[in-house]
Amino acid sequence: MPLRRILAVTDGRAANRTQALGLAEALARATGAEVVETTVALPRWADPLPQRLLAAIGPHIRASGIPGPLPAADLVIGAGRRGNLAASLAPAARRIAVLDPGLPFTRFDAVILPGHDARPGARVIETLGAMNRLTRPMPAWDPPLPAPRLALLLGGPSRSARFDRASLARLLDDLGRFAGWSVLVTASRRTPAWVVEALRDA
């Protein structure tokens, strides 16, 4: 079935938006489909409830986009818990969850997870890192950085993930596979300064 419209649904957080839109825009470039973005939220009383319970009572929740009228689409891509909840309730021919939806994977046609989640399955597509919206060729560098080149987009601790010294050790171990490459690192506002310094030293 041809894709005419792709709906990207998230809670508006930058990391979730980047992944959902990165995938949606890549598919749109390949198919000519239109990309529509929407942000969803839950009422305060519903936010602490477990994801599976929210999915069961979804039709009774009055919130922005859950399950209020979402634009019709041939494909809905959710990212993050709330975006995936809305995607699972949206009328669409196909549904994709980016990151663990906290729901049965059977509610989606595909679930895209980072490989470190180690959750293989018939519907699971593993990624090495987070999807993004980078499309432009690398600019000229002065002095020029020899190929091959690796771009590392560095995050930091969040409510659901720690970034401690053990995490940094694992990252440095992974980067060891790219010995001889030029490595370009960009940090986020959540990246601790000591991590940046440790990477610079390494």
N, C-alpha and C positions, 0 to 999 in steps of 0.2 A: 504494500500500500504506500503511495507517495506521501511524503511529509509536506504538509502545507503550513502548519503552525506548530511550534514547539513552545511549551509553557515551562518556565523555570520558576520553581516555588521554593522560597527560603524564609527564614525568620529575620532576614536582613543583616545578619552578621557577615562581616567581610569575608571570612574564610569560607563560609557556606555559599555566599553569592559567587565568589570567584570560581568555585568548582562547578556549580550548577550552570553558570553562564559560560564558563570555558567549554564545557561539553556541548551545551545548546548551540553556541556560536560555531563550534567546529562542525557540528552536524548541519547547521544552516549553510555554511560555506560549501559543503559537499552536495546539498540537496536543493538549495534555493529557498528553503523554508523561512518563514517569518518567526522571529523569537519574541515572545512576550514574557515579561518578568512580573511576578507579583510577590508581595511580602505578606506573611500571615502572622497572627498573634493569637494568644489564648486569653480569655478573661483570667483575672488573678486567681479566682477560686479553683480554676481547672489546671493551672500551670504545674502544681506539685503532683498531680495524679499520674499514675503509671501510664506509659504509652499505650499498652494494650487495652486498658480501660478507656482511655480517650478515644481509641479507634472504635470501640464498641458503642460509645455514646456520642460519637462524632456528629451524627445527624441532629442531635439535640443541643449542640453547643452553638451559641450565637457569638461568633468571633469574626474578626476580619479574615475572610478567606477560609475559615474552617467552620462549617462546610459551605459558607456563603458562596454566592455565585462566582465560580472561577471561570475565566474565559475558556471557551471550547478549544480543544487542541487535539492533534493527532498523537502527540507524544507529550507526556508530563514528566519532567525531571525534578525530583525533590532533593534537597540536601539538608542535612541536620535533622534532628528529631522532629521538630515542628513542621519543617518543609516536607519531610517524608510522610508525616501523618496526613497533611493536606493532600499530597500527591496520591496517597492510597485511597482517599475519598473522592478524588476528582473523576468526573466522567471523561474517559479518554480511551483511545484504542490501545495505547501502550503506556506503561509506567516504568520509570527507572528510579531507583533509590541510590543516592550517593551518600556514603558513610552508613554505619549501622542504623537501620531505621527503628530498631527496638520493636519490630513487628515481625510476624512470620514472613519469610522471604517469598512465600507463594503469593503474596499480595502484589508482587512486582514481577515484571518480565525480566528484569535484570537488577542486580544489586552490585554496586561498584564499591569495593573496599580496598584500603591499602593492604599490601601484602603482609605487613607486620601484625595485622589482626588475626592472621592464620585461621580463617574460617572458609575453607573451600566448600564448594557446592555446585550443583548443576546450574544455578542462576547467578553465581558469583563471578564477577570479573575483577581480577586483582590488578592494582596499579602499584608501581614502584614508589611513587610519591603522590603528592596531591596534584590534581588537575589544576590548570590555570588558564589565563587568557592571553598569554604571551604569543604574539604572532609575528612581530617585526624581526627582520634579520638583525643579528648582532652588529652594533655600530663599530666603526673603526676605533681601535684603541691606540693610544700613544703613551708608552711604547707598545707595539703590537704584541698581543698575547698569542703564543703559538697554539695551533690546533694539535690534538682535539681539546675542546673546552667543555667544562661542566659548570652549569649555573646551579647554585644552591640557594634556595629561598628559605630562609631560616625563621621559624616561629619562636614560640616560647611557652611558658607554663599557662595553663588554662584551668577552668573549673573541672574539666574531665581528664586532664593529662598533666603530668609533672614534667619539668625539665630540670633534672638534677645532674650531679656529676656522673652518675651511672649512665644517664641518657647521653651526655656528651661523649663518654667513652665509647658507647655503641656507635654514635655518629662518626667519630674519628676512625673507628674500626671499619665502618662501611666505606668511608672516603679513601681508606688505604687501597681499595680495589682500583682507584683511579690514579695511582702513582704515575707521574710523567705527564698528566693532563694539566692544563691551566684551569684553575678553579676560581670562579667568580662568586662571591658570597654577598647576599644582601640580607640585612636583618630587618625585623619588624619592630614595632613599638613595644612588643612583649618580650623581645629577646634580652635576657640579662646581660649587662655589660661584661661580666666575667666570662660569659660564653663567647662573646665577640673577641675578647682578648685571647682566650685560649685557642680559638680557631686561627687567629692572626699568627700566634706563635707556632702553631702546628703547620 
